[in-house]
Amino acid sequence: MTHSPLRRLAAVTLLAGSLSPAIAQAEPGGCLKYGAVGAVGGHLAHHGVAGAAGGCAVGMWKRHQYRKSVRQKAQAYDQEHQGVPVDATRP
């Protein structure tokens, strides 16, 4: 009994998802998500591995951009609230 590459990809994706931490921070992008989409798109063009690699690269770039914007927003917030005690907002 032979297994198709698409079936193997689905099995690996499910296994990786089940081994990931139960509590995860939701972030856009990522290699698995975009890699899977790229693999499907590449499969339709008979270039599944190239599509997966390209999708993974795009996902990593998207996540980098998201984390960069979060860092910038946090720095802007910190600059606006300098000198304000942390417990000042509590009654």
N, C-alpha and C positions, 0 to 999 in steps of 0.2 A: 504494500500500500504506500503510494507516494503522496507527499504533502506538497501542495502548491506554495510558492513563496508568499503569496498573499495570506494564506492560512497561517503560515509561520509568523508573519508580521503581526497578525491579529493576536496570536497566542503570546508573543513577546510583549506586545503592548498591554494586554490584560494582566500579564504577570508583573510587569513593571508598575502598573497602576495599583495592583493589590499589595505590592511591597512598599509603596510610598507611605510616608507618615500619615497617620489618621487625621491629624490636625495640620492643615497646610494653609498658608496665606495665599489668597487668590491673587494672581498676577497675570496680566495678559502675556501672550507669547509663550515661548518655551520650545525646546528642541523636540519634545515628544509630540506636542500638539501640531506644530507646523510641519514637522517631519512626516507625520502620518498623512497630513493633507497633501504634502508634496509627493509622497510615495504613491498616493492614489492618482494624483494628476499625472505623475511620471509613468505610472502603470498604463494609463490610457494612451500615452504617447510611446509606450514600449521603452521607457527610460526610468524605471521605478527607483533604482538606487540613486541616480543623479537627481531625481525629483526629491527624494528623501533628504539628501545632503543639502540641496538648495533650500528646502523648507526648514531644515534644522538651522541653517545659517540665518535665515530671515527671522525665525523665532527667537534666536539668541539676540539678534540686533534689536528686535522689538522689546524684549525684556530689559535690555540694557537701557534703551531710551526711556522706558517706564521708570526704572529705578533712578535714573539720572534726574528725571522731573520730580520724583518724590523727594530726593535729596535737596534739590533746589527750593522746593516749597517749604521743606523743614527749615532750611537755613533762613529763608525770608521770614518765616514765622518767628524763629528765634531772634532775629534782628529787631522785629517789631515789638517783641515782648521782653526786651532786655531789662533786667532789674526788677521784674515782677516776680514776687515769691510764688513758688509753686502752690502753696496752700492759700493764696490770696483769694482764689475763686470759691473756696469752701466757706459755708456760713459758720 
